[in-house]
Amino acid sequence: MRRHAAGRSDLLVTSLALACLLAWDASGWDLALTHWYGTAAGFGWRDAWLTRSLLHDGGRLFAWGALGLLGR
């Protein structure tokens, strides 16, 4: 009985998160927010070491490492 209730609450939380994500996408606020950080020419820090090497490349390597550990 407890397992069924936990599954239902997980489904509710997931459904609410999906509804929020779809509402965010439909509202157009995501585009308004991106105009604070970038223009039609691109993102100002695109080639900066922090954003390119550490956050993008480092994040990708971390994700592959985590996937490898989960697959063990």
All heavy atoms as TSV, in Angstrom:
chain	resi	resn	atom	element	x	y	z
A	1	MET	N	N	0.812	-1.193	0.000
A	1	MET	CA	C	0.000	0.000	0.000
A	1	MET	C	C	0.856	1.259	0.000
A	1	MET	O	O	0.563	2.187	-0.697
A	1	MET	CB	C	-0.915	-0.051	1.230
A	1	MET	CG	C	-1.941	1.043	1.242
A	1	MET	SD	S	-3.160	0.701	-0.003
A	1	MET	CE	C	-4.370	1.872	0.420
A	2	ARG	N	N	1.921	1.253	0.789
A	2	ARG	CA	C	2.799	2.423	0.844
A	2	ARG	C	C	3.511	2.655	-0.466
A	2	ARG	O	O	3.722	3.782	-0.870
A	2	ARG	CB	C	3.857	2.225	1.925
A	2	ARG	CG	C	3.484	2.820	3.217
A	2	ARG	CD	C	4.694	2.800	4.068
A	2	ARG	NE	N	4.754	4.106	4.693
A	2	ARG	CZ	C	5.248	4.338	5.864
A	2	ARG	NH1	N	5.793	3.366	6.531
A	2	ARG	NH2	N	5.226	5.524	6.376
A	3	ARG	N	N	3.887	1.585	-1.125
A	3	ARG	CA	C	4.606	1.703	-2.388
A	3	ARG	C	C	3.724	2.355	-3.442
A	3	ARG	O	O	4.175	3.151	-4.243
A	3	ARG	CB	C	5.072	0.328	-2.828
A	3	ARG	CG	C	5.919	0.366	-4.033
A	3	ARG	CD	C	6.403	-1.012	-4.373
A	3	ARG	NE	N	7.285	-0.911	-5.500
A	3	ARG	CZ	C	8.339	-1.623	-5.674
A	3	ARG	NH1	N	8.667	-2.518	-4.785
A	3	ARG	NH2	N	9.083	-1.485	-6.727
A	4	HIS	N	N	2.455	2.014	-3.446
A	4	HIS	CA	C	1.517	2.591	-4.402
A	4	HIS	C	C	1.363	4.094	-4.164
A	4	HIS	O	O	1.344	4.876	-5.111
A	4	HIS	CB	C	0.168	1.879	-4.300
A	4	HIS	CG	C	-0.841	2.384	-5.269
A	4	HIS	ND1	N	-0.706	2.217	-6.623
A	4	HIS	CD2	C	-1.987	3.074	-5.083
A	4	HIS	CE1	C	-1.733	2.776	-7.233
A	4	HIS	NE2	N	-2.532	3.297	-6.326
A	5	ALA	N	N	1.305	4.514	-2.924
A	5	ALA	CA	C	1.173	5.935	-2.603
A	5	ALA	C	C	2.428	6.708	-2.996
A	5	ALA	O	O	2.347	7.839	-3.474
A	5	ALA	CB	C	0.884	6.109	-1.114
A	6	ALA	N	N	3.583	6.100	-2.819
A	6	ALA	CA	C	4.834	6.762	-3.200
A	6	ALA	C	C	4.902	6.926	-4.716
A	6	ALA	O	O	5.335	7.967	-5.211
A	6	ALA	CB	C	6.028	5.970	-2.693
A	7	GLY	N	N	4.480	5.935	-5.448
A	7	GLY	CA	C	4.467	6.015	-6.902
A	7	GLY	C	C	3.520	7.091	-7.395
A	7	GLY	O	O	3.808	7.808	-8.356
A	8	ARG	N	N	2.395	7.219	-6.724
A	8	ARG	CA	C	1.427	8.236	-7.110
A	8	ARG	C	C	1.965	9.633	-6.832
A	8	ARG	O	O	1.784	10.548	-7.635
A	8	ARG	CB	C	0.111	8.031	-6.358
A	8	ARG	CG	C	-0.981	8.896	-6.906
A	8	ARG	CD	C	-2.297	8.703	-6.244
A	8	ARG	NE	N	-2.493	7.359	-5.763
A	8	ARG	CZ	C	-3.592	6.930	-5.168
A	8	ARG	NH1	N	-4.582	7.753	-4.990
A	8	ARG	NH2	N	-3.700	5.710	-4.756
A	9	SER	N	N	2.659	9.813	-5.711
A	9	SER	CA	C	3.212	11.129	-5.407
A	9	SER	C	C	4.355	11.467	-6.371
A	9	SER	O	O	4.497	12.616	-6.769
A	9	SER	CB	C	3.646	11.204	-3.950
A	9	SER	OG	O	4.992	10.993	-3.778
A	10	ASP	N	N	5.143	10.477	-6.771
A	10	ASP	CA	C	6.187	10.710	-7.772
A	10	ASP	C	C	5.580	11.140	-9.097
A	10	ASP	O	O	6.077	12.046	-9.759
A	10	ASP	CB	C	7.029	9.458	-7.985
A	10	ASP	CG	C	7.932	9.139	-6.823
A	10	ASP	OD1	O	8.118	10.023	-5.963
A	10	ASP	OD2	O	8.442	8.007	-6.766
A	11	LEU	N	N	4.493	10.504	-9.481
A	11	LEU	CA	C	3.806	10.857	-10.719
A	11	LEU	C	C	3.239	12.270	-10.636
A	11	LEU	O	O	3.321	13.040	-11.601
A	11	LEU	CB	C	2.694	9.851	-11.020
A	11	LEU	CG	C	1.914	10.085	-12.304
A	11	LEU	CD1	C	2.833	10.014	-13.519
A	11	LEU	CD2	C	0.786	9.080	-12.423
A	12	LEU	N	N	2.717	12.632	-9.495
A	12	LEU	CA	C	2.169	13.981	-9.305
A	12	LEU	C	C	3.270	15.036	-9.405
A	12	LEU	O	O	3.111	16.045	-10.105
A	12	LEU	CB	C	1.455	14.079	-7.950
A	12	LEU	CG	C	0.880	15.447	-7.604
A	12	LEU	CD1	C	-0.230	15.820	-8.570
A	12	LEU	CD2	C	0.373	15.452	-6.179
A	13	VAL	N	N	4.389	14.813	-8.744
A	13	VAL	CA	C	5.495	15.763	-8.788
A	13	VAL	C	C	6.039	15.882	-10.213
A	13	VAL	O	O	6.296	16.994	-10.705
A	13	VAL	CB	C	6.616	15.348	-7.800
A	13	VAL	CG1	C	7.882	16.139	-8.035
A	13	VAL	CG2	C	6.136	15.503	-6.380
A	14	THR	N	N	6.198	14.767	-10.901
A	14	THR	CA	C	6.686	14.781	-12.271
A	14	THR	C	C	5.713	15.502	-13.195
A	14	THR	O	O	6.120	16.296	-14.051
A	14	THR	CB	C	6.927	13.348	-12.768
A	14	THR	OG1	O	7.836	12.697	-11.876
A	14	THR	CG2	C	7.484	13.325	-14.172
A	15	SER	N	N	4.436	15.257	-13.030
A	15	SER	CA	C	3.426	15.923	-13.853
A	15	SER	C	C	3.400	17.425	-13.610
A	15	SER	O	O	3.281	18.211	-14.555
A	15	SER	CB	C	2.044	15.335	-13.575
A	15	SER	OG	O	2.010	13.974	-13.896
A	16	LEU	N	N	3.527	17.835	-12.357
A	16	LEU	CA	C	3.562	19.263	-12.044
A	16	LEU	C	C	4.815	19.924	-12.621
A	16	LEU	O	O	4.744	21.042	-13.143
A	16	LEU	CB	C	3.496	19.487	-10.534
A	16	LEU	CG	C	2.132	19.267	-9.894
A	16	LEU	CD1	C	2.244	19.357	-8.376
A	16	LEU	CD2	C	1.127	20.266	-10.417
A	17	ALA	N	N	5.946	19.245	-12.538
A	17	ALA	CA	C	7.188	19.786	-13.103
A	17	ALA	C	C	7.071	19.922	-14.617
A	17	ALA	O	O	7.494	20.938	-15.194
A	17	ALA	CB	C	8.373	18.898	-12.731
A	18	LEU	N	N	6.471	18.940	-15.278
A	18	LEU	CA	C	6.277	19.008	-16.714
A	18	LEU	C	C	5.326	20.136	-17.084
A	18	LEU	O	O	5.569	20.871	-18.047
A	18	LEU	CB	C	5.757	17.680	-17.255
A	18	LEU	CG	C	5.482	17.636	-18.754
A	18	LEU	CD1	C	6.755	17.908	-19.547
A	18	LEU	CD2	C	4.875	16.297	-19.134
A	19	ALA	N	N	4.254	20.301	-16.319
A	19	ALA	CA	C	3.309	21.390	-16.567
A	19	ALA	C	C	3.990	22.751	-16.417
A	19	ALA	O	O	3.772	23.664	-17.227
A	19	ALA	CB	C	2.114	21.277	-15.629
A	20	CYS	N	N	4.834	22.905	-15.405
A	20	CYS	CA	C	5.571	24.165	-15.224
A	20	CYS	C	C	6.524	24.410	-16.384
A	20	CYS	O	O	6.642	25.543	-16.880
A	20	CYS	CB	C	6.337	24.147	-13.902
A	20	CYS	SG	S	5.295	24.276	-12.450
A	21	LEU	N	N	7.213	23.375	-16.834
A	21	LEU	CA	C	8.133	23.501	-17.947
A	21	LEU	C	C	7.406	23.898	-19.229
A	21	LEU	O	O	7.853	24.780	-19.972
A	21	LEU	CB	C	8.896	22.193	-18.151
A	21	LEU	CG	C	9.921	22.167	-19.271
A	21	LEU	CD1	C	11.065	23.119	-18.964
A	21	LEU	CD2	C	10.435	20.763	-19.463
A	22	LEU	N	N	6.269	23.281	-19.499
A	22	LEU	CA	C	5.495	23.618	-20.693
A	22	LEU	C	C	4.925	25.028	-20.605
A	22	LEU	O	O	4.896	25.754	-21.609
A	22	LEU	CB	C	4.382	22.594	-20.898
A	22	LEU	CG	C	4.848	21.191	-21.294
A	22	LEU	CD1	C	3.670	20.225	-21.322
A	22	LEU	CD2	C	5.570	21.209	-22.621
A	23	ALA	N	N	4.484	25.440	-19.421
A	23	ALA	CA	C	3.974	26.803	-19.241
A	23	ALA	C	C	5.097	27.815	-19.442
A	23	ALA	O	O	4.885	28.869	-20.064
A	23	ALA	CB	C	3.358	26.961	-17.851
A	24	TRP	N	N	6.294	27.533	-18.948
A	24	TRP	CA	C	7.443	28.418	-19.128
A	24	TRP	C	C	7.758	28.561	-20.622
A	24	TRP	O	O	7.997	29.658	-21.111
A	24	TRP	CB	C	8.644	27.843	-18.379
A	24	TRP	CG	C	9.935	28.514	-18.684
A	24	TRP	CD1	C	10.920	28.047	-19.500
A	24	TRP	CD2	C	10.408	29.763	-18.183
A	24	TRP	NE1	N	11.967	28.917	-19.530
A	24	TRP	CE2	C	11.679	29.989	-18.729
A	24	TRP	CE3	C	9.883	30.708	-17.308
A	24	TRP	CZ2	C	12.419	31.115	-18.449
A	24	TRP	CZ3	C	10.628	31.840	-17.035
A	24	TRP	CH2	C	11.873	32.035	-17.596
A	25	ASP	N	N	7.723	27.467	-21.351
A	25	ASP	CA	C	8.030	27.506	-22.772
A	25	ASP	C	C	6.945	28.256	-23.551
A	25	ASP	O	O	7.248	29.045	-24.442
A	25	ASP	CB	C	8.184	26.089	-23.301
A	25	ASP	CG	C	8.712	26.051	-24.711
A	25	ASP	OD1	O	9.646	26.816	-25.010
A	25	ASP	OD2	O	8.191	25.259	-25.517
A	26	ALA	N	N	5.708	28.043	-23.198
A	26	ALA	CA	C	4.594	28.692	-23.901
A	26	ALA	C	C	4.493	30.184	-23.590
A	26	ALA	O	O	3.979	30.950	-24.404
A	26	ALA	CB	C	3.288	27.994	-23.551
A	27	SER	N	N	4.973	30.597	-22.434
A	27	SER	CA	C	4.835	31.997	-22.022
A	27	SER	C	C	5.736	32.943	-22.811
A	27	SER	O	O	5.437	34.125	-22.923
A	27	SER	CB	C	5.150	32.138	-20.530
A	27	SER	OG	O	6.534	31.983	-20.298
A	28	GLY	N	N	6.837	32.452	-23.344
A	28	GLY	CA	C	7.780	33.305	-24.046
A	28	GLY	C	C	8.769	33.997	-23.116
A	28	GLY	O	O	9.617	34.768	-23.566
A	29	TRP	N	N	8.674	33.760	-21.828
A	29	TRP	CA	C	9.589	34.379	-20.864
A	29	TRP	C	C	11.018	33.896	-21.066
A	29	TRP	O	O	11.965	34.605	-20.740
A	29	TRP	CB	C	9.151	34.106	-19.443
A	29	TRP	CG	C	7.905	34.827	-19.030
A	29	TRP	CD1	C	7.246	35.792	-19.728
A	29	TRP	CD2	C	7.179	34.640	-17.828
A	29	TRP	NE1	N	6.146	36.198	-19.038
A	29	TRP	CE2	C	6.079	35.513	-17.860
A	29	TRP	CE3	C	7.352	33.813	-16.732
A	29	TRP	CZ2	C	5.162	35.591	-16.835
A	29	TRP	CZ3	C	6.432	33.883	-15.705
A	29	TRP	CH2	C	5.351	34.771	-15.755
A	30	ASP	N	N	11.170	32.691	-21.587
A	30	ASP	CA	C	12.523	32.192	-21.812
A	30	ASP	C	C	13.265	33.060	-22.829
A	30	ASP	O	O	14.441	33.356	-22.665
A	30	ASP	CB	C	12.498	30.729	-22.249
A	30	ASP	CG	C	11.659	30.490	-23.498
A	30	ASP	OD1	O	10.765	31.313	-23.795
A	30	ASP	OD2	O	11.892	29.473	-24.175
A	31	LEU	N	N	12.574	33.512	-23.862
A	31	LEU	CA	C	13.209	34.380	-24.853
A	31	LEU	C	C	13.529	35.747	-24.270
A	31	LEU	O	O	14.586	36.324	-24.562
A	31	LEU	CB	C	12.306	34.525	-26.074
A	31	LEU	CG	C	12.094	33.242	-26.874
A	31	LEU	CD1	C	11.109	33.496	-28.011
A	31	LEU	CD2	C	13.393	32.704	-27.402
A	32	ALA	N	N	12.629	36.268	-23.448
A	32	ALA	CA	C	12.887	37.565	-22.816
A	32	ALA	C	C	14.105	37.477	-21.892
A	32	ALA	O	O	14.925	38.406	-21.846
A	32	ALA	CB	C	11.663	38.009	-22.035
A	33	LEU	N	N	14.245	36.385	-21.191
A	33	LEU	CA	C	15.381	36.206	-20.288
A	33	LEU	C	C	16.696	36.065	-21.050
A	33	LEU	O	O	17.721	36.606	-20.631
A	33	LEU	CB	C	15.151	34.982	-19.395
A	33	LEU	CG	C	16.146	34.757	-18.292
A	33	LEU	CD1	C	16.090	35.894	-17.284
A	33	LEU	CD2	C	15.881	33.444	-17.598
A	34	THR	N	N	16.675	35.389	-22.183
A	34	THR	CA	C	17.914	35.214	-22.933
A	34	THR	C	C	18.411	36.520	-23.529
A	34	THR	O	O	19.614	36.661	-23.770
A	34	THR	CB	C	17.759	34.184	-24.067
A	34	THR	OG1	O	16.714	34.608	-24.946
A	34	THR	CG2	C	17.467	32.809	-23.529
A	35	HIS	N	N	17.547	37.477	-23.752
A	35	HIS	CA	C	17.986	38.769	-24.282
A	35	HIS	C	C	18.830	39.542	-23.271
A	35	HIS	O	O	19.548	40.466	-23.647
A	35	HIS	CB	C	16.794	39.606	-24.743
A	35	HIS	CG	C	16.185	39.085	-25.994
A	35	HIS	ND1	N	16.828	39.118	-27.206
A	35	HIS	CD2	C	14.996	38.483	-26.222
A	35	HIS	CE1	C	16.056	38.580	-28.124
A	35	HIS	NE2	N	14.947	38.178	-27.553
A	36	TRP	N	N	18.759	39.194	-22.004
A	36	TRP	CA	C	19.623	39.803	-20.995
A	36	TRP	C	C	21.064	39.340	-21.152
A	36	TRP	O	O	21.999	40.046	-20.811
A	36	TRP	CB	C	19.159	39.457	-19.592
A	36	TRP	CG	C	17.913	40.144	-19.135
A	36	TRP	CD1	C	17.175	41.052	-19.830
A	36	TRP	CD2	C	17.274	39.983	-17.885
A	36	TRP	NE1	N	16.104	41.445	-19.083
A	36	TRP	CE2	C	16.134	40.803	-17.874
A	36	TRP	CE3	C	17.537	39.207	-16.770
A	36	TRP	CZ2	C	15.273	40.889	-16.808
A	36	TRP	CZ3	C	16.678	39.284	-15.700
A	36	TRP	CH2	C	15.565	40.122	-15.718
A	37	TYR	N	N	21.247	38.108	-21.647
A	37	TYR	CA	C	22.574	37.496	-21.694
A	37	TYR	C	C	23.178	37.412	-23.080
A	37	TYR	O	O	24.370	37.172	-23.219
A	37	TYR	CB	C	22.526	36.091	-21.087
A	37	TYR	CG	C	22.098	36.103	-19.662
A	37	TYR	CD1	C	20.812	35.744	-19.287
A	37	TYR	CD2	C	22.976	36.508	-18.683
A	37	TYR	CE1	C	20.419	35.787	-17.971
A	37	TYR	CE2	C	22.591	36.548	-17.357
A	37	TYR	CZ	C	21.312	36.183	-17.014
A	37	TYR	OH	O	20.937	36.227	-15.709
A	38	GLY	N	N	22.364	37.551	-24.106
A	38	GLY	CA	C	22.887	37.417	-25.450
A	38	GLY	C	C	22.131	38.274	-26.441
A	38	GLY	O	O	21.093	38.849	-26.123
A	39	THR	N	N	22.667	38.363	-27.635
A	39	THR	CA	C	22.050	39.114	-28.712
A	39	THR	C	C	21.958	38.201	-29.928
A	39	THR	O	O	22.299	37.014	-29.857
A	39	THR	CB	C	22.906	40.348	-29.070
A	39	THR	OG1	O	24.166	39.898	-29.558
A	39	THR	CG2	C	23.112	41.255	-27.885
A	40	ALA	N	N	21.556	38.763	-31.042
A	40	ALA	CA	C	21.511	37.989	-32.276
A	40	ALA	C	C	22.913	37.545	-32.695
A	40	ALA	O	O	23.075	36.548	-33.399
A	40	ALA	CB	C	20.854	38.803	-33.375
A	41	ALA	N	N	23.919	38.284	-32.262
A	41	ALA	CA	C	25.305	37.923	-32.582
A	41	ALA	C	C	25.825	36.787	-31.706
A	41	ALA	O	O	26.866	36.208	-31.992
A	41	ALA	CB	C	26.208	39.139	-32.416
A	42	GLY	N	N	25.146	36.468	-30.643
A	42	GLY	CA	C	25.566	35.374	-29.768
A	42	GLY	C	C	25.746	35.806	-28.329
A	42	GLY	O	O	25.424	36.922	-27.942
A	43	PHE	N	N	26.279	34.911	-27.553
A	43	PHE	CA	C	26.517	35.095	-26.128
A	43	PHE	C	C	27.877	35.753	-25.934
A	43	PHE	O	O	28.874	35.297	-26.505
A	43	PHE	CB	C	26.459	33.721	-25.459
A	43	PHE	CG	C	26.747	33.704	-23.997
A	43	PHE	CD1	C	25.972	34.420	-23.111
A	43	PHE	CD2	C	27.775	32.948	-23.495
A	43	PHE	CE1	C	26.234	34.398	-21.755
A	43	PHE	CE2	C	28.046	32.897	-22.144
A	43	PHE	CZ	C	27.267	33.637	-21.275
A	44	GLY	N	N	27.923	36.809	-25.157
A	44	GLY	CA	C	29.150	37.582	-24.995
A	44	GLY	C	C	30.324	36.797	-24.435
A	44	GLY	O	O	31.470	37.056	-24.789
A	45	TRP	N	N	30.084	35.841	-23.585
A	45	TRP	CA	C	31.158	35.056	-22.966
A	45	TRP	C	C	31.345	33.710	-23.657
A	45	TRP	O	O	31.869	32.771	-23.079
A	45	TRP	CB	C	30.855	34.807	-21.504
A	45	TRP	CG	C	30.994	35.989	-20.612
A	45	TRP	CD1	C	31.274	37.274	-20.969
A	45	TRP	CD2	C	30.856	35.984	-19.200
A	45	TRP	NE1	N	31.317	38.063	-19.866
A	45	TRP	CE2	C	31.056	37.302	-18.762
A	45	TRP	CE3	C	30.575	35.003	-18.267
A	45	TRP	CZ2	C	30.988	37.645	-17.424
A	45	TRP	CZ3	C	30.508	35.345	-16.944
A	45	TRP	CH2	C	30.719	36.656	-16.523
A	46	ARG	N	N	30.960	33.621	-24.891
A	46	ARG	CA	C	31.000	32.352	-25.605
A	46	ARG	C	C	32.390	31.714	-25.595
A	46	ARG	O	O	32.535	30.515	-25.447
A	46	ARG	CB	C	30.534	32.568	-27.028
A	46	ARG	CG	C	30.553	31.323	-27.842
A	46	ARG	CD	C	30.062	31.583	-29.240
A	46	ARG	NE	N	30.161	30.372	-30.010
A	46	ARG	CZ	C	29.343	30.046	-30.962
A	46	ARG	NH1	N	28.360	30.846	-31.276
A	46	ARG	NH2	N	29.496	28.926	-31.616
A	47	ASP	N	N	33.424	32.506	-25.798
A	47	ASP	CA	C	34.776	31.951	-25.876
A	47	ASP	C	C	35.601	32.172	-24.616
A	47	ASP	O	O	36.812	31.938	-24.619
A	47	ASP	CB	C	35.508	32.558	-27.076
A	47	ASP	CG	C	34.870	32.113	-28.382
A	47	ASP	OD1	O	34.464	30.945	-28.469
A	47	ASP	OD2	O	34.774	32.951	-29.300
A	48	ALA	N	N	34.978	32.599	-23.544
A	48	ALA	CA	C	35.699	32.788	-22.283
A	48	ALA	C	C	36.051	31.420	-21.683
A	48	ALA	O	O	35.318	30.449	-21.826
A	48	ALA	CB	C	34.856	33.593	-21.309
A	49	TRP	N	N	37.188	31.356	-21.002
A	49	TRP	CA	C	37.637	30.088	-20.425
A	49	TRP	C	C	36.609	29.516	-19.451
A	49	TRP	O	O	36.344	28.312	-19.466
A	49	TRP	CB	C	38.967	30.293	-19.699
A	49	TRP	CG	C	39.417	29.040	-19.009
A	49	TRP	CD1	C	40.089	28.016	-19.588
A	49	TRP	CD2	C	39.171	28.674	-17.657
A	49	TRP	NE1	N	40.297	27.024	-18.673
A	49	TRP	CE2	C	39.741	27.389	-17.468
A	49	TRP	CE3	C	38.539	29.282	-16.590
A	49	TRP	CZ2	C	39.685	26.728	-16.253
A	49	TRP	CZ3	C	38.488	28.608	-15.383
A	49	TRP	CH2	C	39.053	27.349	-15.216
A	50	LEU	N	N	36.027	30.377	-18.622
A	50	LEU	CA	C	35.078	29.903	-17.609
A	50	LEU	C	C	33.892	29.204	-18.242
A	50	LEU	O	O	33.519	28.097	-17.844
A	50	LEU	CB	C	34.603	31.075	-16.743
A	50	LEU	CG	C	33.527	30.734	-15.724
A	50	LEU	CD1	C	34.106	29.888	-14.603
A	50	LEU	CD2	C	32.898	31.982	-15.167
A	51	THR	N	N	33.284	29.821	-19.229
A	51	THR	CA	C	32.075	29.246	-19.812
A	51	THR	C	C	32.365	28.114	-20.787
A	51	THR	O	O	31.620	27.143	-20.843
A	51	THR	CB	C	31.252	30.335	-20.517
A	51	THR	OG1	O	32.078	31.006	-21.467
A	51	THR	CG2	C	30.700	31.326	-19.524
A	52	ARG	N	N	33.423	28.237	-21.565
A	52	ARG	CA	C	33.700	27.219	-22.580
A	52	ARG	C	C	34.363	25.990	-21.980
A	52	ARG	O	O	33.866	24.881	-22.101
A	52	ARG	CB	C	34.591	27.797	-23.678
A	52	ARG	CG	C	34.895	26.824	-24.799
A	52	ARG	CD	C	35.781	27.437	-25.863
A	52	ARG	NE	N	36.719	28.401	-25.321
A	52	ARG	CZ	C	38.014	28.154	-25.140
A	52	ARG	NH1	N	38.521	27.014	-25.480
A	52	ARG	NH2	N	38.798	29.081	-24.622
A	53	SER	N	N	35.476	26.180	-21.318
A	53	SER	CA	C	36.263	25.038	-20.836
A	53	SER	C	C	35.708	24.451	-19.549
A	53	SER	O	O	35.491	23.242	-19.458
A	53	SER	CB	C	37.714	25.451	-20.614
A	53	SER	OG	O	38.289	25.847	-21.819
A	54	LEU	N	N	35.486	25.296	-18.576
A	54	LEU	CA	C	35.082	24.787	-17.269
A	54	LEU	C	C	33.626	24.332	-17.247
A	54	LEU	O	O	33.341	23.179	-16.923
A	54	LEU	CB	C	35.321	25.849	-16.195
A	54	LEU	CG	C	35.036	25.427	-14.762
A	54	LEU	CD1	C	35.978	24.305	-14.352
A	54	LEU	CD2	C	35.176	26.594	-13.829
A	55	LEU	N	N	32.713	25.207	-17.620
A	55	LEU	CA	C	31.299	24.870	-17.503
A	55	LEU	C	C	30.812	23.926	-18.599
A	55	LEU	O	O	30.116	22.951	-18.312
A	55	LEU	CB	C	30.459	26.143	-17.492
A	55	LEU	CG	C	30.696	27.084	-16.311
A	55	LEU	CD1	C	29.851	28.333	-16.453
A	55	LEU	CD2	C	30.412	26.396	-14.998
A	56	HIS	N	N	31.172	24.197	-19.855
A	56	HIS	CA	C	30.657	23.365	-20.944
A	56	HIS	C	C	31.416	22.049	-21.067
A	56	HIS	O	O	30.846	20.970	-20.932
A	56	HIS	CB	C	30.702	24.130	-22.266
A	56	HIS	CG	C	30.080	23.372	-23.381
A	56	HIS	ND1	N	30.811	22.590	-24.234
A	56	HIS	CD2	C	28.797	23.263	-23.773
A	56	HIS	CE1	C	30.008	22.023	-25.107
A	56	HIS	NE2	N	28.770	22.417	-24.846
A	57	ASP	N	N	32.706	22.142	-21.331
A	57	ASP	CA	C	33.499	20.923	-21.516
A	57	ASP	C	C	33.638	20.133	-20.219
A	57	ASP	O	O	33.517	18.906	-20.214
A	57	ASP	CB	C	34.880	21.262	-22.066
A	57	ASP	CG	C	34.808	21.873	-23.461
A	57	ASP	OD1	O	33.798	21.668	-24.152
A	57	ASP	OD2	O	35.776	22.564	-23.847
A	58	GLY	N	N	33.877	20.839	-19.112
A	58	GLY	CA	C	33.985	20.155	-17.819
A	58	GLY	C	C	32.683	19.509	-17.405
A	58	GLY	O	O	32.659	18.387	-16.877
A	59	GLY	N	N	31.576	20.199	-17.653
A	59	GLY	CA	C	30.266	19.622	-17.333
A	59	GLY	C	C	29.971	18.386	-18.157
A	59	GLY	O	O	29.410	17.402	-17.667
A	60	ARG	N	N	30.356	18.418	-19.426
A	60	ARG	CA	C	30.147	17.252	-20.284
A	60	ARG	C	C	30.973	16.063	-19.797
A	60	ARG	O	O	30.472	14.933	-19.712
A	60	ARG	CB	C	30.506	17.601	-21.721
A	60	ARG	CG	C	30.151	16.479	-22.687
A	60	ARG	CD	C	30.540	16.794	-24.106
A	60	ARG	NE	N	31.983	16.973	-24.145
A	60	ARG	CZ	C	32.595	17.846	-24.905
A	60	ARG	NH1	N	31.901	18.645	-25.672
A	60	ARG	NH2	N	33.908	17.941	-24.902
A	61	LEU	N	N	32.232	16.313	-19.448
A	61	LEU	CA	C	33.072	15.220	-18.936
A	61	LEU	C	C	32.541	14.673	-17.617
A	61	LEU	O	O	32.572	13.461	-17.374
A	61	LEU	CB	C	34.508	15.703	-18.777
A	61	LEU	CG	C	35.267	15.954	-20.077
A	61	LEU	CD1	C	36.618	16.591	-19.784
A	61	LEU	CD2	C	35.425	14.670	-20.856
A	62	PHE	N	N	32.065	15.566	-16.763
A	62	PHE	CA	C	31.483	15.123	-15.493
A	62	PHE	C	C	30.252	14.246	-15.740
A	62	PHE	O	O	30.071	13.216	-15.078
A	62	PHE	CB	C	31.098	16.342	-14.640
A	62	PHE	CG	C	30.413	15.977	-13.371
A	62	PHE	CD1	C	31.146	15.522	-12.291
A	62	PHE	CD2	C	29.036	16.087	-13.253
A	62	PHE	CE1	C	30.509	15.170	-11.101
A	62	PHE	CE2	C	28.401	15.734	-12.081
A	62	PHE	CZ	C	29.138	15.290	-10.996
A	63	ALA	N	N	29.411	14.643	-16.685
A	63	ALA	CA	C	28.211	13.857	-16.993
A	63	ALA	C	C	28.569	12.476	-17.527
A	63	ALA	O	O	27.960	11.468	-17.145
A	63	ALA	CB	C	27.333	14.600	-17.994
A	64	TRP	N	N	29.583	12.397	-18.404
A	64	TRP	CA	C	30.023	11.088	-18.907
A	64	TRP	C	C	30.599	10.224	-17.778
A	64	TRP	O	O	30.365	9.026	-17.739
A	64	TRP	CB	C	31.048	11.251	-20.023
A	64	TRP	CG	C	30.432	11.495	-21.360
A	64	TRP	CD1	C	30.506	12.649	-22.071
A	64	TRP	CD2	C	29.632	10.603	-22.112
A	64	TRP	NE1	N	29.804	12.517	-23.242
A	64	TRP	CE2	C	29.246	11.271	-23.296
A	64	TRP	CE3	C	29.193	9.296	-21.924
A	64	TRP	CZ2	C	28.464	10.680	-24.268
A	64	TRP	CZ3	C	28.392	8.709	-22.904
A	64	TRP	CH2	C	28.051	9.395	-24.051
A	65	GLY	N	N	31.352	10.846	-16.879
A	65	GLY	CA	C	31.893	10.107	-15.735
A	65	GLY	C	C	30.790	9.587	-14.828
A	65	GLY	O	O	30.844	8.443	-14.360
A	66	ALA	N	N	29.785	10.420	-14.577
A	66	ALA	CA	C	28.656	9.989	-13.740
A	66	ALA	C	C	27.906	8.851	-14.409
A	66	ALA	O	O	27.504	7.882	-13.754
A	66	ALA	CB	C	27.729	11.163	-13.470
A	67	LEU	N	N	27.720	8.942	-15.725
A	67	LEU	CA	C	27.043	7.862	-16.456
A	67	LEU	C	C	27.845	6.576	-16.373
A	67	LEU	O	O	27.283	5.484	-16.188
A	67	LEU	CB	C	26.836	8.277	-17.917
A	67	LEU	CG	C	26.123	7.265	-18.792
A	67	LEU	CD1	C	24.686	7.069	-18.309
A	67	LEU	CD2	C	26.148	7.714	-20.235
A	68	GLY	N	N	29.175	6.700	-16.486
A	68	GLY	CA	C	30.020	5.515	-16.368
A	68	GLY	C	C	29.927	4.873	-14.991
A	68	GLY	O	O	29.898	3.643	-14.874
A	69	LEU	N	N	29.858	5.687	-13.951
A	69	LEU	CA	C	29.728	5.142	-12.596
A	69	LEU	C	C	28.354	4.499	-12.377
A	69	LEU	O	O	28.257	3.482	-11.682
A	69	LEU	CB	C	29.961	6.240	-11.557
A	69	LEU	CG	C	31.401	6.711	-11.424
A	69	LEU	CD1	C	31.480	7.890	-10.453
A	69	LEU	CD2	C	32.301	5.574	-10.948
A	70	LEU	N	N	27.336	5.082	-12.959
A	70	LEU	CA	C	25.996	4.497	-12.822
A	70	LEU	C	C	25.882	3.175	-13.577
A	70	LEU	O	O	25.115	2.306	-13.185
A	70	LEU	CB	C	24.937	5.477	-13.324
A	70	LEU	CG	C	24.680	6.686	-12.469
A	70	LEU	CD1	C	23.745	7.659	-13.184
A	70	LEU	CD2	C	24.077	6.276	-11.135
A	71	GLY	N	N	26.637	3.041	-14.646
A	71	GLY	CA	C	26.574	1.818	-15.441
A	71	GLY	C	C	27.376	0.665	-14.873
A	71	GLY	O	O	27.324	-0.438	-15.404
A	72	ARG	N	N	28.146	0.924	-13.816
A	72	ARG	CA	C	28.966	-0.150	-13.215
A	72	ARG	C	C	28.143	-1.215	-12.607
A	72	ARG	O	O	27.178	-1.231	-12.096
A	72	ARG	CB	C	29.873	0.413	-12.149
A	72	ARG	CG	C	31.053	1.092	-12.751
A	72	ARG	CD	C	31.970	1.598	-11.703
A	72	ARG	NE	N	32.349	0.514	-10.833
A	72	ARG	CZ	C	33.118	0.641	-9.769
A	72	ARG	NH1	N	33.573	1.800	-9.458
A	72	ARG	NH2	N	33.433	-0.364	-9.026
